[in-house]
Amino acid sequence: MEFNKTDEELKQMPENELMQYLDEKAAYLKQHIAPLSPYKVKRFAHIGEAVANNNKGTEEVFSDGLYERLKPIVESNQSASMDILIKKRGVKDGI
């Protein structure tokens, strides 16, 4: 199935057909996902905090423990990245 419908085409679709289309598109997109690297997680967090707190300086924005809140995300993504790498290469035990 091709996923290139316009907004008008989507608005004209019956609800059950639209839901089926969205489910199929979500399944297709899930095949092409990968966890973010620790660098990108931190970078996106910096950008998000900077946009949300644009009247504060960098020191103030990141002094409230941003890195501590990111640690579980970074660790989870590192683990998922390693799992994907192992799966792609067919390597056992990460070696």
Buried (B, 14 or more C-beta within 10 A) or exposed (E): EEEEBEEEEEEEBEEEEBEEBEEEEEEEEEEEEEBBEBEEBBEEBBEEBEEEBEEEEEEEBBEEEBEEEBEEBBEEBBEBBEEEEBEEEEEEEEE
